[in-house]
């Protein structure tokens, strides 16, 4: 696919930023994954690439989940020590 409209390109890049895998979007839109990675290489968020941004966003969510689980465990532990 040689000519992709700006709207579709922006939509795909937005979905990558939100964490949807490039391969999945490639199949969904019929755009070769290398084309999407090329767009990502050319577009950056500040000094962090779009791919890195999506990766960090996913990692951040996972860490927040871990912190939540550990906080619950700690509160249960404290509750059991008192009682």
C-alpha positions as a printed Julia matrix, in Angstrom:
83×3 Matrix{Float64}:
  0.0    0.0    0.0
  1.81   3.11  -1.2
 -0.57   5.97  -0.5
 -2.27   5.98   2.88
 -4.37   8.99   3.8
 -3.12  11.22   6.59
 -6.27  10.45   8.6
 -5.65   6.69   8.47
 -1.94   7.16   9.25
 -2.76   9.36  12.25
 -5.4    6.86  13.41
 -2.94   3.95  13.22
 -0.21   5.91  15.03
 -2.69   6.93  17.71
 -3.65   3.31  18.29
  0.03   2.32  18.52
  0.51   5.02  21.16
 -2.41   3.58  23.11
 -0.65   0.22  23.24
 -2.19  -1.79  20.4
  0.51  -3.98  18.8
  1.78  -2.9   15.37
  1.27  -6.39  13.91
 -2.4   -6.35  14.94
 -2.93  -2.93  13.34
 -1.05  -4.05  10.26
 -3.53  -6.89   9.73
 -6.53  -4.73  10.62
 -5.68  -1.91   8.18
 -3.91  -3.96   5.51
 -0.73  -1.9    5.9
  2.62  -3.67   6.05
  4.09  -3.59   9.54
  7.38  -2.19   8.19
  5.46   0.81   6.83
  3.99   1.48  10.27
  7.4    1.12  11.92
  8.77   3.59   9.36
  6.09   6.1   10.35
  6.98   5.56  13.98
 10.66   6.11  13.29
  9.86   9.39  11.56
  7.48  10.6   14.26
  8.65  11.19  17.81
  7.11  12.41  21.03
  9.6   14.88  22.45
 12.84  12.94  22.57
 11.17   9.53  23.0
 10.04   7.55  19.96
  6.39   6.57  19.68
  7.28   2.9   20.13
  9.25   3.65  23.28
  6.4    5.8   24.58
  3.88   2.97  24.1
  6.26   0.5   25.74
  6.79   2.79  28.74
  3.06   3.42  29.04
  2.36  -0.35  29.19
  5.18  -0.87  31.68
  3.83   1.96  33.84
  0.37   0.34  33.93
  1.88  -3.02  34.91
  3.91  -1.42  37.7
  0.84   0.39  39.02
 -1.0   -2.95  39.16
  1.88  -4.5   41.09
  1.94  -1.58  43.52
 -1.8   -1.96  44.04
 -1.49  -5.67  44.77
  1.43  -5.12  47.15
 -0.47  -2.36  48.95
 -3.41  -4.7   49.49
 -1.13  -7.46  50.78
  0.59  -5.03  53.14
 -2.71  -3.78  54.55
 -3.88  -7.39  55.07
 -0.6   -8.19  56.82
 -0.9   -5.15  59.1
 -4.5   -6.01  59.89
 -3.58  -9.61  60.83
 -0.7   -8.46  63.05
 -3.03  -6.25  65.07
 -5.73  -8.87  65.52
